[in-house]
Amino acid sequence: MKMKKLLFSILLFALTVSSFLLPLSLAKGALFNFASSSSSSSSSASSCCLTLDFLKLQVLLTATLLLVLEDFDKCINTSHARHLLEDDVIRTQTSVDLAKGYMTNADLEKAIKQFGQRCSNISRIYSIGKSVHGFPLWVIEISDKPGEEETEPAFKYIGNVHGDEPVGRELLIYLANWLCDNYLTDPLATLIVENVHLHILPSMNPDGYSLRKRGNANEVDLNRDFPDQFFPLNYNEDSRQPETRAIINWAKDIRFTASATLHGGALVANYPWDGTKDRSTSYFGCPDDETFQFMASIYSHSHYNMSTSKEFPGGITNGASWYPIYGGMQDWNYIHAGCFELTLEVSDNKWPNAAELPIIWRYNKMSLLNLVASLVKTGLHGRIYSSHDGRPLPGIISITGINYTVRAGKTFADYHRLLAPKDKYEVVATMPGYKSKNTTIWLDEGAVSLDFVLDPEFTVKGSVLQNDYDCNCNNKRTLEFVHFLGGFHLELYLIFIATLGFLCLLLLRRGKLKFSTQRLSPVAKRTAVV
């Protein structure tokens, strides 16, 4: 950019100087011819050639200056990427040119279903809802056990959040097909398929795409339609768009560990927070700021040239310091869904020529793959058990010094805690009714597996050992019976038991009752581990 500005200045100066020299040259030639009528023809020709040279130089400088201005204008339109998110830029292109070479919604639906048939051994196709116009929001799940719940992390990719940013939907179909074609032959593809449940929603906004507009059919920006943490926005469920409700319900049904949305108009990996309390444009990191920087760096440094950005150091940026937004999906995922989400700007041009899509895929391919693989290659993973009966406990994992918790799954009590490597962490596992446990780990480049076995909490009331959480001791009749035994009636029962024992002894001696102790079964006792 600086070199182009310098070249522009030099050309402008040269053009200005030549503009002054040309009249002087003409005047000088005319004066010379007038004063020296007997001069040779060669002198006159020389003067004429000099004038023509100036004219040629001026034409050349003017043409060059126009070319630089055109290129300079292109640079201005792509350097500050967030302003490209406005609709006025995309309106400069015709709908026919935009659509050429891109899949229509019908084409996309066909491609997804064909993928499901071709790769049925590692995928399933399902819908999370419908758009305003009733188009299904199709999802591709890729896993060696699609549709089954496992102790594996889940990742989701979402494309085409904005209708006029279609590159993401194309890239995600490329990604799905590459995983299918390279499973069992490529180590990275095999790692992802066998260790992650990857869910791909190519188009969140099919209506906006068909209308060539940023918002959905109701002209609502879907990335401003989620509940906001700073301001009372979008908390009325009835007023949310159907596409937004579909994403929220999807996140409730599946416990996603991480996710990313694909956008266009810049080349950068964006991370939370996306807004600030005072609406200022300034850096505002979330509790897991270091982890998010690490995740964003995985994408940018795996990209062909994202990390070399001059505008964004390292190819990453905090959303609030770049362009604050409110009601965004990224922050909502982290706060309400326990999901670490990035916003990925994958193309400088929001709607590039379709011929460029294979190149853009090649530039983003390793980034898309490595971000998913990072779920199992890094971080902290494990399960939480009860020491009493070994059952899984859907407890909570927290890290000392980080104001954020991750909840273990209800079925297998598995947890997946993303953390930045090369640091020491104190990990705490808690569960209501159980004693918390903590341990310190050193997280290097690789992942760490850490299981917790929690001991139940017990309280002693009188002579009865009571487990406040595992036993159903709130039954009224049970409590009344315990209090009855603990009162003055205890002496009567002792006398009764002694008398009964004495009678049994007499009968046993007389041989009229034969009692075999081998048939006695031990009484089951609940053991408390303290």
N, C-alpha and C positions, 0 to 999 in steps of 0.2 A: 504494500500500500504506500509506504514512504517513498520507494523508488519511483512509483508511478506519479506521485505528487511532484517529485523533483523533475522528472522528465516533462511533465505538463508545464511546469514553470519555465524550463529552459526553452521549450518550443514556443511558448507564448512570448518570451523575451525576444527570441530570434525573429518571430513573425513581426513583432512591433518594430524592431530595428530595420528589417527589410522594407517595411512600409514607409519608413522615413527615407531610406536610401534610394528607393525606386524613383520618387519625384525628383530627387537631387540628380540622379543619373540622367533622367530625361531632360532636365533643365540644362545640365552640363553639356549634353549632346547637342541640344538645340543651339546653345550659346556658342559652342565650338564651331558648329557648321555656319552660323551667321557671321562670326568674326573671321573665319578662315575659309572664305569661299574658294580659294585656290588650293585648299588642302587636298591631299591625295584621297582617292576612293578607298584605300585601305584603312585610313584613319576613320572615315565615316562608317565603314563596315564594322570596324572594331568597336565604335561607340554603340552601333545598333546591336551587336552581339552582346555587349555588356548589359544593355537594357533588357534584351531577351533572357539573359541569364538570371537577372533579378526577378523577372516575371516567373520564370520556371521555378526559381527557389521559393518564391512566395506561394505559388500553387502547391508545391511539394510540402511546404511547412503547414499550409492550411489543411491539406488532406490528412497529414500525419496527426495534426492537432485534433481533428474530428474523430479519428480512430481512437486516440487516447481518451478523448472525452467519452466516447461510447463504452470503452472498456472500464474507464473510471466509474461511470454510472452503474455498470454491472457490479463492480466491487462494492459500491455504496449499498446497493440493494441486497447484498448477501453478507456483509460484514457483521452487522448487528442483527442477529437472527430472530430475536423475539418479534420485531416489527413485521417480519414476514408472516407472522401468524394472522395478520389482518386480511380480510377478504379482498381489499382493493388490489392487492398484488396479483391474486389469482384471476381477477376479472380481466386482466390484460390479455389472457389467452382465451381462445374459443373452446367451447365444450367439445367440439369435434376433435380438436387437436389433443385435448386433455385425455379423452377416453380412448384414443387410438392405441392399441397394444395392451391395454389394461383389461383385466377380467371384469365383466359386468357382475352384478349380484347373482344372476342366474348361473354365470360361468363359475363363480366362486362356490356356490352351493354344489354344483356338479363336481367340481374338483375335490371338494371335501368328501363327498360321498364315494367318489371313485377311489380316493385314498383309503377310506375305510374298508373297501372291498379288497383292494390290492394288498393292504398291510394289516389285515384283520387279526393276525397273530400277535401284534404288538400295539393295537389301537382300538379305540371305540369312539363312535361319533354320538354326540348328544347336544341338546339345545338347552340353554339356560333361560330362555324367554323369547320375546318378540319385540321388534321395534315398533314405533308409532304406526307405521304402515303395515305391520303384521309380518315382516320378514324375520324368519327364525335367526337367533343368534347362535350359530353353530360353533361347537367346540370340538377339537380333536384332542383326545387324551392318548399319550404315548407312554407305554410301560410294558414290561414283560408280563405283567398281570393287570391289564387295564380293568378298571371298575372294581378292583378288590382293595380292601383297606389293608395296608401294610405298615411296618415300622420304617417307612421311608419318607423323606421330605417331599413336599409337593411344590411345584413351581408353575406360575402361569405367565404367559405372554399375551398381551392384548394389542391389536393393531387397529388402525383407522378409527381412533377416538374422535378425531375431527374429520368430517366428511371430505374436506379438500386436502387431506394428507394420506394418499393411498399407498405410499411405498411400503408401509408396514404390513399391510395385508398380503402384498406380493411376496415380501421377504419371508413371512411366516409359512407360506405354502412351500417356498423353497426349502425352509428349514425342516419341515415335516417330511418332505420327500427325501431329503438328504439322509435323515436319520433312518428312514425305512430302507433306503438303498444300501446303507453302509453298516447296518446292524450285523454284528458277529464278524465283520471283516475289519472295521475300524475300531481301535481301542476306545476312543472318546465316545463314539456313537454307542458302543456296547455298554460303557460305563453309565451313560445317561439313561438308556433304556432299562437297564437292570437295577439301577439304584435310585432312580427319581421317578415320580409321577409328574410328567410334563403335560400341562393343559394349555392348548393354543386356541385363542379366540381371534381369528384373522380380522374380523370386522365387528367393532362395537357399534358402529354408526352406519349401517348400510343405507339408510334413508338419506343421510347427509351426502354420502358418496354419489348416489344416483342423482341428487339435486345439485351436485358440485358446490355444496355449501359447507361452511365450517360446523354449524350446529346441526341438530337433528331436524326431523320434519316439522317440529314446533319451534324451530330456530333458537333452540337452547343449547348453549355450549355445555356439553356433557362433562367437561373437566372443570366446571364451576358449579356442578349440581349436587355435590356431596356435602354432608354436614361438616361445618367448619369449626375448628377449635378456638379461634379467636373472636369470631363474631357469630351472632345467632342466625346463621344462614342454613337453609335447606333442612330444617329439623321437622318439617311437616311432611310425613311420608306420602300423603295423598297428592302433594304438589310435585313430587319428584317424577322425572321422566321414566318411562318403562325400561329404557336401557340402563339407567342408573339403578333402579330397583333390582334389575336382574343381576348386576354386578354385586350388589350388597347381599342379596340372598345366596348367591354363588359362594361368596366368602364365608357365609355362615354355615353352608353345607360342607365345604372342604376347608381343612385347616392348612392354608398355604403358608409355607415358610418364607418365600420371597416371590417377587414378581417384577415385571417391567412392562411399560407401555411404550409403543413405538410411534414417534411423531416425525414431522418433517419441517424444514425451514432453518435448520442449523446443524452443527456437527458437535455434539457435546452430550455427556452423561450427567443428568441433573439429579440431585438428591435433596431430602428434606432438611429443614422445613421449607415450604414453599411460600410462606407468608410471615409477617411479623405482627406483634401486638399493636404497634402504632402505625402500621401500613407503610413504614419506611422501606426504602430499598437498601437493605444492609444485611450482612451475614447473620444468620440466625440458625444455629445448629440444633439438632434434636439430641436427646440423651445418647444415642448411638452414633454420634457424628463421625467418629473415627471408623467405625464399621462401615458406614455408608460411603465414606471416602474410599475405603478399601474396595468395596463392591464396584463403585463407579470407575475406579482405576483399572479393575480387571477388564471392564468393557473397553475403556478408551485405549489401554495399552495393547489389547488384542486386536484392535482395529487397524486398518491400513495406515491411516494418518490422523485419527482423531486426537491422539496424545500430543501431536506437534502443533496444536492450535495456538495461534498468536493471541486470540481474544480470550481463550479460556486456558489458563495454565494447567498442563497435564491433561487437557481435554475433559475436565470435570468442573462442575459448578454447584454451589449451593443455590437453591431456587430463589430464596428471598433476596440474595445479593444480586441476582441477575434480573429477575422480573417477578415481583411478588404477585401471587394469585391467591384467591380465597374460594373455598368450596371445591378444592382439587382432590383428585382420587389418591394421589401419592401419600399425602399426610393422613387421609382417612384410613388407608390400609394399615399404616403403622400404628395408629392410635386404637382403632376399633377392631381390626382383624388380626392383629399380631403378625402382620406380614410386612417384610422389608421390601419396599417398592422403589424402583428407579424410574425416571422419565427419560427416555432415550431419544435424542434428536439424531436421526440416522442419515439425513440427506440435506445438504445446503438448500437445494431446490425443493419446494413443497411438492410439486407435481412435475418431475422431470420427464423427459422423453422416454417412452417405454423401452427404447433400445438401450438405455443406460441401466436398466434393472439388473441384468446379469453382472455388470461391473459393481453396482451397489451391493448386491448379494455377496460378491467375492470380498469386498471390503469389510462387510459386517459379519461374515460367516463365523470366523473364529471367536468374535466377541459374543455372539449369540450362544454359541456352544459352551464357551468357557464360563460364562456367567451362570448357566444352569449347572454345569459340573462343579462349580465352586461350592454348591450346597453340600456335597459329600467329600470334597477334597479339603475343605477347611471347616472351621467352627467346632462346636461342642455338641456331641450327640449321645443319647443314652436313654435309659428308662428308669422309672421310679417304682419300687416294690414295697410291700408291707413285710416286715420281719415276722409278723404273727402268722400269716397264712400264705405268704408269697404272692398274693394277688396284686395286680397292677394298680397303682394309685395315680389318678389324674391330678397330680400336684403342680406346684409352681416352681420354676427355676428363676432365680435372680442372681445378679452379679453385683457384688459390693461396689458402691461408687457410681453405678449406672441406674438411674431411676426408670427402670423398665423391666417388665417380667414377661416370661414365656410360659404358657400353660402346656402341660403334657396332654397327650391324647386320651380320650375317655376309654377307648377299647384296649390299647396296648400300653398306655402311659408312656409313650415315646415322646421325646422332646428333641428339638433341633435349634440350637442357639448359635446364631451367626455372630462372630466376633472378629475383630482385626487381629492378625497374627503378631508374633514377636512381642508378647506381653504376658504379664502374670495376672491371673484373675482369681478372686475368691468366689467360689460358686456355692450358692445356698439353695437347698431343696426344702420346700415346706408343703405341708398338707394338713388341713384341719383335722384334729384328733390324733396327730402324730408329732413326735418331737422332730424339730428341724435338724438338718445336718449340713455341715459346710466343709469344704475342702479347698485347697489352693492348687491350681494347675498352672503350668507354663505352656502356653499355646504357641507352637512353632508354625512352620509353614503348612504342615499337614493337619488333618482332623484329629480330634481327641474323643475317645469313647469313654463315657463316665456314667455308671449306673449308681443309683442311690437306693439303700434299703433303710426305710424309716421305721422306728420303734413306736408302737402305740403309746398314748398317754393314759395312765391309770390313776384313779383316786380311790382311797380306802375310806369307807363309811362304816363305822362300827366294826363288826367282825366279818363284813361282806366285802369282797374284792369286786369293785365295780369299774367297768370300762365305759367311760362316758360317751364314747362314740360308736364302738363296735357292737355293744350289747343293747338290746331293746329294754332298757331299764325304766322307761317312762310309763310302762303299763301299770295302771292303778292297782289292779288286783295283786300283781307281783309285789309292789311296794307295801301294800297292806299286809301281805303274808309275811314279808321280812320283818316288819314292825311287830307283828303278832308273836313271831318266834323270839324276838328280842325282849319281850315283856315278861310279866310274872308267870305266864303260862309255860315258860320253859321248864320250870321245876316239875310240873305235872307230866310233861312229855318224857322227862328223864326217868321218873318213877315208872311210867308205863313201859318204857323200853327195857328197864331193868327187870321188871316183872315178866315181860315177854321172853326175855333171855333166860331167866331162871326156869320157866316152864319148858322152853325148848331143850334146856340141858337135862331136865328130868326125863323128857320123852326120849332123848338120845340115849340116855343110860339104860332105859328100859328096852331099847332095841326096837321101838315101835316107829321110829323115824330114822331112815338112813339118808344122810345128807352128803352128797358128793360135791366136794369143793372144786373138782375139775370142771364143772359146768359153769362156774362163776366167770363172768366176763368183767374185765376191768372197767371201771367207770371213767368215761371220757372227761378229761379235765382241760380247761383252757389255760394255756401257759402264757404268762405275761413276761415279756423280755424287757428288762429295765435298762 
